């Protein structure tokens, strides 16, 4: 074996190494990204009550007197598990600002927000009036849904897990979960 190829590859390595680091994009730690995101709803005090309306159906749950759990108050006499209500609250309080697909739109039909599939109304301490979030169609890749907060002209993409929890809540109040699950 000749020394010439080894010398050539060593020189090529030291010439290409700085080029590699110059071209490669900088990688930031995952924690740095999360710190820059702020809470979408800015609910530092938690949530007192949530009302979910979908078509002609509606349900409402609120904190009980202890303030530790949530109780389903409407429709009366129905049941939904406490952990499901807690999961919905946790999802909404920890929701981070995601992709804004439109900053100011008058054509909400393209997002399905002219006739929303569902609306969540959130009552929170420190909020002068309830926060309403309308949910429209899925995005083309079926990974998120379009949403708009009442009074905010922006249209957001939010994860489908919000829609999933809503459907589970309605299944429980209709009696389609729990017994046969």
C-alpha positions as CSV (number, residue, x, y, z in Angstrom):
1,X,0.0,0.0,0.0
2,X,1.3,3.4,-1.0
3,X,1.6,6.4,1.3
4,X,0.3,8.7,-1.3
5,X,-3.5,7.9,-0.8
6,X,-3.2,8.3,2.9
7,X,-1.6,11.8,2.5
8,X,-4.3,12.7,0.0
9,X,-7.2,11.7,2.2
10,X,-5.6,13.4,5.2
11,X,-5.3,16.7,3.3
12,X,-8.8,16.3,1.9
13,X,-10.2,15.7,5.5
14,X,-8.5,18.9,6.8
15,X,-9.7,21.0,3.9
16,X,-13.3,19.7,4.0
17,X,-13.7,19.8,7.8
18,X,-13.9,23.6,8.1
19,X,-16.3,23.7,5.1
20,X,-18.5,21.1,6.8
21,X,-18.8,23.2,10.0
22,X,-19.3,26.4,8.0
23,X,-22.2,24.9,6.0
24,X,-23.9,22.9,8.8
25,X,-26.7,24.9,10.5
26,X,-26.3,25.6,14.2
27,X,-28.2,23.2,16.4
28,X,-29.8,24.8,19.4
29,X,-30.7,22.8,22.6
30,X,-34.4,21.7,22.8
31,X,-34.8,23.8,26.0
32,X,-33.9,27.0,24.2
33,X,-36.8,26.5,21.8
34,X,-39.3,25.9,24.6
35,X,-38.3,29.0,26.5
36,X,-39.0,31.2,23.6
37,X,-42.6,29.9,23.2
38,X,-45.2,31.5,25.4
39,X,-48.4,30.1,26.5
40,X,-51.1,30.4,23.8
41,X,-53.9,31.3,26.2
42,X,-51.8,32.9,28.9
43,X,-53.6,31.2,31.8
44,X,-51.3,31.4,34.7
45,X,-54.1,30.9,37.3
46,X,-55.5,27.7,35.8
47,X,-59.0,27.1,34.6
48,X,-62.3,27.2,36.6
49,X,-64.7,25.9,34.0
50,X,-64.8,24.6,30.4
51,X,-67.8,24.4,28.1
52,X,-67.6,22.4,24.9
53,X,-70.2,22.9,22.2
54,X,-70.2,20.7,19.1
55,X,-73.2,20.9,16.8
56,X,-76.3,20.5,19.0
57,X,-74.4,18.9,21.8
58,X,-72.9,20.7,24.7
59,X,-71.1,19.8,28.0
60,X,-69.7,21.7,30.8
61,X,-67.3,20.8,33.6
62,X,-66.0,23.0,36.4
63,X,-63.8,22.8,39.5
64,X,-65.6,21.3,42.5
65,X,-65.8,23.1,45.9
66,X,-62.4,21.6,47.0
67,X,-60.8,23.0,43.9
68,X,-58.9,19.7,43.4
69,X,-61.0,18.0,40.7
70,X,-63.5,18.9,38.0
71,X,-67.1,17.8,38.0
72,X,-69.3,17.4,34.9
73,X,-72.3,19.8,35.6
74,X,-74.0,19.7,32.2
75,X,-75.7,17.7,31.0
76,X,-77.0,16.8,34.4
77,X,-76.8,13.2,35.5
78,X,-74.1,12.2,33.1
79,X,-70.5,11.0,33.8
80,X,-67.0,11.7,32.5
81,X,-63.8,10.5,34.3
82,X,-61.9,13.1,36.3
83,X,-58.6,12.2,34.6
84,X,-60.1,13.0,31.2
85,X,-61.3,16.4,32.4
86,X,-57.9,17.0,33.9
87,X,-56.2,16.0,30.7
88,X,-58.3,18.5,28.7
89,X,-57.4,21.3,31.2
90,X,-53.7,20.4,31.2
91,X,-53.7,20.4,27.4
92,X,-55.3,23.9,27.3
93,X,-53.1,25.4,30.0
94,X,-49.9,24.1,28.5
95,X,-50.8,24.8,24.9
96,X,-47.9,26.6,23.3
97,X,-48.1,29.0,20.4
98,X,-47.8,27.0,17.3
99,X,-47.8,27.8,13.6
100,X,-49.8,30.9,12.6
101,X,-51.3,30.1,9.2
102,X,-53.0,33.5,8.8
103,X,-52.3,36.8,10.5
104,X,-55.5,38.6,9.6
105,X,-58.1,36.8,7.5
106,X,-61.6,37.7,6.4
107,X,-62.0,34.4,4.5
108,X,-62.5,31.9,7.4
109,X,-64.2,29.4,5.1
110,X,-60.9,28.1,3.8
111,X,-60.1,27.0,7.4
112,X,-63.6,25.7,8.3
113,X,-63.9,28.5,10.8
114,X,-66.9,30.2,9.2
115,X,-69.0,27.3,10.7
116,X,-66.7,25.8,13.4
117,X,-67.0,22.1,14.2
118,X,-66.7,22.9,17.9
119,X,-66.2,25.8,20.3
120,X,-64.5,25.6,23.7
121,X,-65.3,28.3,26.2
122,X,-62.8,28.7,29.0
123,X,-63.5,30.5,32.3
124,X,-60.3,31.3,34.2
125,X,-59.5,33.4,37.2
126,X,-58.1,36.8,36.4
127,X,-59.9,36.8,33.0
128,X,-62.6,39.5,32.7
129,X,-64.5,37.4,30.2
130,X,-64.5,33.8,29.0
131,X,-62.0,32.8,26.2
132,X,-63.7,31.2,23.2
133,X,-61.7,29.0,20.8
134,X,-63.3,27.9,17.6
135,X,-62.1,24.7,15.8
136,X,-62.4,24.2,12.1
137,X,-61.0,21.7,9.5
138,X,-58.0,19.6,9.7
139,X,-54.9,20.7,7.9
140,X,-54.0,19.0,4.6
141,X,-51.6,16.5,6.3
142,X,-54.3,15.6,8.9
143,X,-51.9,16.3,11.8
144,X,-53.5,19.5,13.3
145,X,-56.7,21.5,13.2
146,X,-57.3,25.1,12.5
147,X,-58.3,27.2,15.5
148,X,-59.1,30.8,16.2
149,X,-59.4,32.6,19.5
150,X,-62.4,35.0,19.6
151,X,-61.2,38.6,19.2
152,X,-57.8,37.5,17.8
153,X,-57.6,37.8,14.0
154,X,-54.9,35.1,13.7
155,X,-55.6,31.5,12.7
156,X,-53.5,28.8,14.4
157,X,-52.8,25.2,13.9
158,X,-53.3,23.2,17.1
159,X,-52.6,19.5,17.7
160,X,-55.5,17.1,17.1
161,X,-55.3,15.8,20.6
162,X,-57.7,18.6,21.6
163,X,-60.2,17.3,19.2
164,X,-59.6,13.8,20.4
165,X,-60.3,14.7,24.0
166,X,-63.5,16.5,23.0
167,X,-64.8,13.4,21.2
168,X,-63.9,11.2,24.2
169,X,-65.9,13.5,26.5
170,X,-68.9,13.3,24.3
171,X,-68.6,9.5,24.0
172,X,-68.6,9.3,27.8
173,X,-71.7,11.5,28.3
174,X,-73.5,9.5,25.6
175,X,-72.6,6.3,27.5
176,X,-70.5,4.9,24.6
177,X,-67.4,4.6,26.8
178,X,-66.6,2.8,30.0
179,X,-69.0,-0.1,29.9
180,X,-67.9,-1.7,26.6
181,X,-64.4,-0.1,26.3
